[in-house]
Amino acid sequence: MEQNENKTEKRPTIKDIARESGYSKTAVSFAFNDPSRISKKARDMIISTANRLGYIPDPMARNFSLRRHLSIGFLLPQIINYSMRNPYTLQVIQGIGSVCQKYGYTLTLIPPLNESITDAVRSAAVDGLITMGMQVGMDIVKIMKIRKLPFVTIDGAPSEGMPSVNIQDEQAAYMIMKMVLEQGHRRIVVVCMSEDAFDSDEFEASVPKRRKRGYERAFNEFGLSLYDETNSITQMVSECTLEDGKHTGHLISKLKTNPTAVVTMSDIIAIGCILYFKEHGFLVPQDISVVGFDNINEAQIISPALTTVDQPAGEKGYLAAEALFRMINGDSLGSTHMEIPFNIITRESLCKVKEET
């Protein structure tokens, strides 16, 4: 066995290219990072030499010279295990990713670091951030401003100085709950999303809280309340995953009083409930109606197809990313609030309550 067989071949450097091409290290750097500062002949010779030597520029060094990371960060509201199992979040990421590809940037997914969103922001090697559910007054906002990181929030609290992309969550929740009540349902289970890493008791504008206010408005119009434990309304909380949705369906099936409808804040939770009910002999919607929120692709594939609120997750991600790139490039028009329309999609998973005999 030859002595050099297991040796790692030395990676060529700028110094090697300079020596072989006859140009200075500064000229070599310009050839890769700012070619307008040298002649075409010099650049062609340097690039040809680099290719012959098998040189590949160090992206970290290049980004340092440009004073940019050429990446934007998407700050996940929950740990990877939950965030990446929620189709709504995945559709938001697809929208952001399409814009990153357009501008030649990478997309960095940033989960809470050591269970801390603020630690994750401190360490993020990105040129800007997109978050979900953030609100003014949070520590994370202060850190981004100290770092002078441009940012846009999706589903955050619309406020001055915080660019955001939203729908009218409270109104959407009100409308779909009113539809359920108009179908005669009074024994209802409301399945809320768990609060994300941005939320705390001092902030009243989180998505779950906005939707609860919408549900409560509808209940009040029919003489009910989401918070009156003596009535027939039951609240539950679930993570936005299929598995947790099925577990929620199991819990609902064990209630002493059989509900006639389940209203969830997430389609994937609703789909999990439907699957559990079908697997255990409950007919949807004849025995129990189910409605969701999001209109993910799976909502029209599940049988019966899901009645839900249509909020375009991919468009949210796309608009947020476009706004962020405008801010990165110095355009103040990026720092605005965008409210996009929603629709109520009526499908087969909701029907009138059966007359009791």
N, C-alpha and C positions, 0 to 999 in steps of 0.2 A: 504494500500500500504506500502510495506516495505521501510524503510528509505534508504537502500543501493541500491534500484532498479535502480535509475538513475545515480549512481556513475560510473565513468569510471574505469575499472579494471586497476590496476597498471601494467605497462609493466615490465616484468622481465629484470634484468640487469646482466652484467658480475659479479658484486658483489654478486648477488643472486646465480649465478651458482657456484662461488668460495666457498661460504658458504655451499651450499648443497653437492658439490662434494668433498670438503676437499682439493682442490687444490688452488693455489694462483691466483690472478687476472691476473698476467703475463702469467701463464700457460694456463689460459682460452683464453687469447688473442692469444697465439701461436697456440692453437687448431684450431682456425678459420682462422688465417692469415698466419701462418708459421709452420705447423704441424711437419716439420722435426726436429724442435728444442725440441720436447718432445717425450716421449715414446708412442708406440701404445696403451699400456694399459691406460696411462693417457688421451690420446685423446679420446679413446672410452668411458671412464667414463665421461669425460666432455661433449661430444656430447650427450650421453644418458641422462645426467642430463638436458642439454639445451632443448632437445626434450620434456622431461617430464614437464618442466616448461613452455613450449611454447615460448621459446626464439627464436627470429629472429634477426640476426646481423644487425646493422644499416649500410646500404651501404655507407653512407657518412663517417662514422668513419672508416670503412674498407678501403675505397679508400684513406683516409688520411694516414692510416698506411702504405699503399703500395706506397704512394706518386704518385698515379695515379687516374684519374677520371673514367677510364675504359669506356670512351665515346669519339667519335670523332665528330666534328662539320661539318655540311655542311652549308656554308654561302650562304644563298639565295641572288640572285642578286637584287630581288625586294620584295615588301611586299607580305605576304602570299597570299593575294587575287589574285594576278597575277601569282606568281610562281607556286602555286598548281593547276592552271587551264591550265597549259602548259604541254601537254603530253610528250614533249621532256625532260623537267625538271624532270618529274615523272620517266621516264625511266632511267635517270642519277641516281636518288635516289635509284631505285631498284638495280642498279649495285653496288652502294656503300654499300647498306644495306646487300647484299649477302656476302660481305667480312667482314663486322662488325659481322655478325652472325657466320661466320667461326672462328673469333678470340675471340668470347665471349664479344664483346663490344656493347654498345648501340650507336645509331646514333641520334645526337641532331641537329634538324633543327633550324638554326639561321637566322631570318629575320633582316633587318636593325632595330636598336633600336632607337626609337625617330627619325626615318628617317636618322639615322647615322650608317654607316657600322663600323666606328672606335669605337663607343660606344659599339656596339655589340661584337666586338673582345675583348675589354678590359674586358668585363663581362663574357665571355664564359668559362664555367667550363668543359673544354675538354682537351684531350691530344694532339690533332692535328686538323688541319683544312683543308677542301677541299673547294675551292671557284670556282666561275665561272666568267671568264672575267677579272681577276685581271692582273695588269701590274706593272713592276718594277718602283719605284719612287713614288708610292702612299703612303699616310700616313698609310694605313692599313698594308703595308709591314713592315714599321718601327716598328709598335706596335707589330706585331707578332715576329719580331726579338728581341725586348726588352724583351718580355715574353718568348723567346726561344721556341716558339711553332713551331714544324715542320708543313709545309703546302705544298699543291699541288694545282695547278690551272687547271681548265678545260676551254678550249676556251680562255685562257689568251694569253698574248704576249710572244712567245718563247724567252727566254733570259737567259744568264748565271746566275746561282744562284737562278733561279726560276723553280722548277720542274713543268712540265706542260704536259697535254694531249690535242692534237689538231689534226685537219685535215688542209689541205691547203685551208682555206676558200676563199681566193682570187681566186685561180685557179678553185675551184668548182663553184663559182659564174660566172666566165668568161665562163666556159664550158656550163653551162645551159643557160646563156643568148645568147651565140653564137648559140646554138641549136634553140632557139626561133627565132632569126633573120634569120637563114637559112630556116626556114619555111615561110619566107616572111613577118613576122610581123614588122611593123614600128610604129604603134600607140600602144604604150605599157605603162601600168601603173606599176611602180616599187613600191612595198609596203615594206618599211623598218621596222625593229623592232625598238622599242623605245630604247634609250640608257639605260643601267642599272645603278645601284647605284654606280658602280665602275668608270663610265666614266666621263670624263671632257674634255673640249676643248683642253687641253694641251697634251692629249694622242691620238695618231693617229693609235693605233693598236687594237682598239675594234673590235669585230666581225662585227657589222654593217658597220664600216668604211672599214674593209678589204673586205667585200663583195661588197660594193659600188665600190671599186677600180677594182674589177673583172668585174662588170657590165660595168664600164666605158671603160675598155680595149676592151670588145666585141663591144660596141657601136662605139668606134673610128674606128675599122676595117671596119665598115659599113657606115662611114661618119656621125655618129650621136654622140650626147653627152647627158649624164645623166643630165647635168647642163645647157643646152641651152634652155631657156624658149620659144624660138621661134619655136622649133621643136615639134614633136608629143609625146615626152616622158614626162610623168607626175609622180612626186614622191608623195607618201603618207607615213604616219607613223601609225603603229597600234601596240597595245599590243598583246601579243601572247596568245589570248584566242579565243574561238569559237565565243563568243558574239561580240568581237571587229572585228573579221574577217567578220561577217555578216554586221556589221555597215559599214565596209570598202566597202563591196560589194554594199551597198546602195549608198555610196558616189560616187563610180565609175559609177553607173547607171545614176547619175545626171550630169555627165560631158557633156559639149556641143558637143565635138567630141567623137564619140563612139570608144573606144579602141578595138583592136582585140586580145590583150593578156594582162594577168596580171601575173607579176612575183613577187613572195613574198619571204621573207627571212625566212618564217616559215610555215610548213605544216598546222598547225591549223588555221592560218590566211587564207591560200588558201582554206581549207575545208569550212570555214565560208563563203568565197566569193562564192564558188560553190553552197552551200545551198541557199544563198540569190538569186543568179541568177536563179536557178531552180524554186524557189518559186515565182519568178516574171516574168516568161515566157522567160528567156534567155536560149538558148541551149548551153551547154558546150560539146564539143569545137566548134561546128559549128558557133555559133554567137561570142563566146569569149573563147579563150584558157586560161588555168590557170596552172601555175607550182608552185611548193613549194620548200622546203628545210628542210630536216631532215629524211624523210622516217619513220615517226611514224607508228604504227600499223594501224591506221585509214586511212592512205593514200591509202592502197590497198582495203579498204572496201567501201569507198565513191564511188558513181557512178556519173560520170565516174571516174575510178581509176586515181590517181594523178601522173603525171610526176614530179620527184623530185630528189634531191641529197640525196643519202643514206649515212648518217654518223651515226655509231652505238652508240647511246646515252648510252645504258646499258654497252657496252664495255668501253666507256670512264669512266663511274663511277667506274667500276670494276678495271681498270688499275690504276686510280688515288688513289683508296683506298688501293690497294696492295702496291703501291709506298709509301704511307703515313705510313703504318704499318711497312714497312722496315725501314723507317726513325725513327719511334718511337722506334724500337728495335735496333737502332744504326748502321744500315747498310747504308753506304754512297751511295750504288747503287740505293737507292730510289730517290736520288736527281738528276734525269736526265730528259731530255725532250723526250717525246714520241709522234711521229707523226704517226697516223693510216690512212690507205687508205680510200678514198671515192669512190663512184660509181654514175654515172648518171642512174637513173631508168626511162625508157621510158614506159609510160602507155597511156591511152586513152584521158587524159585531154588536150593534145596538138595536134593540127593538122595544116596543111598548111592553110594560110590565104585564105579566099574566094576571088575569082576574082570579083572586083567591076564592076557593069554594068552601 
